[in-house]
Amino acid sequence: MNISNFNQSVETSSSPQTTSQPPQGLTTFTQVTYSVLASIALVGNTLVILVFIQDRKLLRKSYNILILSLAVADVLTAISLITNPAFVLGDAFPYPTNPILGDIFCRVIWSRTFLFQLVVFSGYICLALVTERWYAVMRPLKYSETFNKKRTLIYIFTVWLWSLVLCCSTFFEVQYVSSSPSMPCKWVMVWKQQRALVGSIQVFFKMVLPSFTMLVLFIHMTYKAGQSTVVSAQSRTKLRGKMTRMIGAACLLQIICFAPNQTNYALALAGITRLDSRLHHTLSLLVFVNSCLNPFIYGLSNKNYRHGYQKIFVFLFCCGKFCRGSNEIAPSSYENGSTAHKDAQENFEITNVVFSERDYDQPKPA
């Protein structure tokens, strides 16, 4: 039997009951697709993180700190997808037999709380990126004070806690059932009406509020920047700049990928749709597609990230070539300064080149 991601739960007037239904959406195809998405997201976002490691000067900018936190969240999302039994491993995951460990496993891992917390966290990071662009265009004099490094780090930490609060209700909706060794983790629901209310509030703060705010800020910024008497030429240049377009594309895709899933979740709370259907799993796949796209957006829209990617690839290629060459070169050839060794050494030295930081927001001279 496969593992059902979201088994339907029933309730009584006095005590909770659990129920399990055969999964309809989790198939071999979805497991393979989740594996592919997780692998692409892991490699791509690790590449983004390495760009910042190799040039830490980039982290002087607030938006780069936010982009780094978004990449870290996407890497953790990929790892969670691979290790969570509800997505890739299925019944191959070894369930704990100890009741205490089993209960912890069901509430913390099987419930996918931290996985979807990372998705919500990413949404609020995108909101911060849009707000940062709004201040850069509409309030340039207050930008440095509002988006300094200290405030940015405080915001990231606060949003991490806030996203955990929004998703923590699932800790109390799962329990371990020792009498069902093949599927010991069960969803529990006691008060259905109250759960629907809580779920609606969660959907509002998880998706509706950040998505609506992002759209309003971008529309307002675009409208005001189009009026020459309202903003300066420098602000209009920032609006049309590559950084603003890159952030706009990343945030728009975040909304497109996450909104359908949360809409389906809200409809399920109302009893209109099911949470273990093929539609649900398709929309869940769409959520995690977003984690794969951001590294491509950064590389296609901003040459600084492209240069960072290229530098990493050159390092990996030249380092591998140097290592292979060193195994084939005899010790005497090092002493004689052989051509092969010199070529390998020159290739290795290429990796020491560090590209300089560009000011993304600096307008080009006329």
Beta strands, then each sheet from edge to edge (+ up, - down):
strand 1: 17-18
strand 2: 174-176
strand 3: 185-189
sheet 1: 1+ 3- 2+
end
